[in-house]
Amino acid sequence: MARCIENNTIEIVPYECPPLQNITCANGKKPVLVYDEYHCCQQYVCDCECEGWGDPHYITFDGLYYSYQGNCTYILMEEITAKHHLKIYIDNVFCDPTEDVSCPRSITIAYGFQVVTLINHNLIGAPQLEVLKSGQKLKLPYAQQGIKIISSGINLIYEIPLLNVVVTFGMTGFSVNLPYQYFGSNTQGHCGTCNNNQADDCRLPTGELVENCAVMADYWPANDIYQPNCPTPPAVPTQVPEPPLEPTPCKPDSICDLLKSSVFAECHPLVSPDNFYRGCVFDSCHVSNPAVECTSLQTYAAACAQAGICIHWRNHTKICASDCPSDKVYKPCGPAEQPTCEDSADEPAVTFVTEGCFCPDGMKLFNKESGICVEKCGCLDPEGIPREFNEQFEYKCQDCICDEPTKTVICKPKTCPAPPTANCTDPGFVVVNQTNPADPCCYAYICQCNVNKCPVSSMNCPVGYKPVISVPEGKCCPQHTCGEFSLNFHSIKPGSSVPANACQDCTCSNEVDPKSGLFKIVCVFQQCKETLCTETMCPEFKWYQASLEWQTWSPPENMCEHYTCMRSGDTLTALSSHIICPVFQQSNCQPDTIQTAANGCCKICVEIDKACKLVSMTTHVSHHGCRSTEPVEMPYCEGSCNTFTKYSEAAAAMEHSCSCCKEMRSSNRTVDLLCLNGDKVKHTYLYVEECSCGQTECTTAAGLSARRKRRSTLL
């Protein structure tokens, strides 16, 4: 060492390093070898790691365990003497409907002039993680002004590379890793003082020590962050007894015993499971949601991973399954910063290990922003599809190539061959330019029919004949011929009998109708005996009753027959008609849908192939210029329902009944959409699960409204 004496005299004093002394870390971590403040001698120290999980349980920097149920934002860690200007806050909220137990909802990290919040919007179930800076959502990965933030899908990882600071936060809780070299003996807050001494971890802001850290925690509210619901702690600390410890879980199906089982046996010599087991047992007895027990196992597994032991523990549970997208695989231990095609050998990578959703073996991320796994590096086309270098493809009528030197997609308009000229000689056909069916990107000339271009023609036909217009196959313009007047598809000539009502005799006369230019049809009523009408056709009436005239009825045993009595002088004539029903096949009907039509004669039903049913469909989802990379299931309702209009004797009016095929049970589903700029956004759509016929108003407005609703269902 050099020492200044006087008169610009410097004395060199030999400095002997003290011998290395092995130490035991109170937090169970392995000691690390670092240089002293003079960067001359080395010594063993214990790095600082603080953890919190569940409802919540804390392990301080020095390994002291305690539980605390505060519902406020607190100082998790701050420097006693500001050196690196790092401060970390924890926001705890009540998270159980039956008991006042709290869970960590977010962590706020203030470093330098940057304030960043890591937040989980879903405390029960799959995590919904987000990073906010000044109230604005950050796009990950983020790297600016000395900090890096990345996501593993299960955890968020915040890193200060210059100080070797790593903070993780996820559904289960948090961990704060600080090197002793920069923060030793200079921390306070919920995580205690990092000096390898548990005795001074329960330190108040005044410097006073209390025995119970759960008491200490009340005195660290984040006063510099607006929190209107935070209670004011008492002026003088009072000792609160520790809650009684349950020796075993309170629920028979608890997964806490896994912590001490052979599943984690390899980690037991390096990291003790005792504190994590205590937290798990507490959650089993005080939290109604059994999934909270997973947090103890996950936090212990993360501690084991930092010690170099990777454990596949989730396979041994039913309620702690991982939730990864289809293109990723779950790994209990993986690099927090996944390898990508854009990695540079000169750029230092995050060495922190975490569980998460990773690319399958043999694949890597295309880049940090896309989240797309590829086997070979290349380019992403405008739809987000990976392309290999020098791969040629077509996109929106452009010829594109993945250019290797620039690592970008270069496109130019597609070159189409000159279309052949169409020769349109038949009348009515004109040459038009339209999309080529064989190549939608190019055009072709074709002959198209335009009836306005057809020549005008007129034809006068003899009496008894009428013009017949037809368009031969392959032609455009109609051709005119004269055909005989026909009725019911039979040619009728003057003097011939014309088919008509069974009670009438009709013939085609020689007299020409001046209006139609056709021969008139002359009909006369058939004469029948009075007894035929009165006894056979009108058994309930007497023939001389005037009210019989124009009376219409049907025999009760045959509603398909209709009879009408007419008077001609003193003679009653019965006119009959018969309803012809369409072919009815009962096997084609839905059960319990057979009924008689409004005419009382024919049978109708809802046919099987037309009934309301759920139809499966897969399609790409597009929204605001973003599109799903793969088709998704989007079922819809299709079919007909029982609708009728018939006379109601009780109401003395026509009765209308309308029903439509629509969704009866549905749910919201979320799909990832990939945008042209590489962003991945979530979009929620309606997933139809069950269809049925539902009553609706028999009005035009209701019908239009129902159709709009169905269209919106399929968007």
Secondary structure as UniProt FT lines:
FT   STRAND          2..4
FT   TURN            7..8
FT   STRAND          10..12
FT   TURN            26..27
FT   STRAND          32..35
FT   TURN            37..38
FT   STRAND          42..45
FT   STRAND          48..53
FT   TURN            54..56
FT   STRAND          57..59
FT   TURN            61..62
FT   STRAND          65..67
FT   STRAND          73..79
FT   STRAND          86..94
FT   STRAND          102..111
FT   TURN            112..113
FT   STRAND          114..120
FT   STRAND          129..133
FT   TURN            134..135
FT   STRAND          136..137
FT   STRAND          142..144
FT   TURN            145..146
FT   STRAND          147..151
FT   STRAND          155..160
FT   HELIX           161..163
FT   STRAND          165..170
FT   STRAND          173..178
FT   HELIX           180..183
FT   TURN            184..185
FT   STRAND          187..188
FT   TURN            190..191
FT   HELIX           198..200
FT   TURN            205..206
FT   HELIX           213..217
FT   TURN            218..219
FT   TURN            223..224
FT   TURN            228..229
FT   TURN            252..253
FT   HELIX           256..260
FT   HELIX           262..264
FT   TURN            265..270
FT   HELIX           274..286
FT   HELIX           290..292
FT   HELIX           293..306
FT   TURN            307..308
FT   HELIX           314..316
FT   TURN            326..327
FT   STRAND          329..335
FT   TURN            341..342
FT   TURN            345..346
FT   STRAND          353..358
FT   TURN            361..362
FT   STRAND          364..365
FT   TURN            368..370
FT   STRAND          373..374
FT   STRAND          378..380
FT   TURN            382..383
FT   STRAND          386..388
FT   TURN            389..390
FT   STRAND          392..394
FT   STRAND          398..403
FT   TURN            404..407
FT   STRAND          408..413
FT   TURN            427..428
FT   STRAND          429..436
FT   TURN            437..438
FT   STRAND          439..449
FT   HELIX           451..453
FT   TURN            463..464
FT   STRAND          465..470
FT   TURN            473..474
FT   STRAND          479..484
FT   STRAND          486..487
FT   TURN            488..489
FT   STRAND          490..491
FT   TURN            494..495
FT   STRAND          497..498
FT   TURN            502..503
FT   STRAND          504..512
FT   TURN            514..516
FT   STRAND          519..525
FT   HELIX           530..531
FT   HELIX           532..537
FT   TURN            539..540
FT   TURN            543..544
FT   HELIX           546..548
FT   TURN            549..550
FT   STRAND          552..553
FT   TURN            556..557
FT   TURN            559..560
FT   STRAND          561..568
FT   TURN            569..570
FT   STRAND          571..578
FT   HELIX           586..588
FT   TURN            591..592
FT   STRAND          595..596
FT   TURN            598..599
FT   STRAND          603..604
FT   HELIX           608..610
FT   STRAND          613..615
FT   STRAND          618..619
FT   STRAND          622..623
FT   TURN            624..625
FT   STRAND          626..627
FT   STRAND          632..633
FT   STRAND          636..638
FT   STRAND          644..648
FT   TURN            649..652
FT   STRAND          653..657
FT   STRAND          659..674
FT   TURN            676..677
FT   STRAND          680..695
FT   HELIX           700..713
//
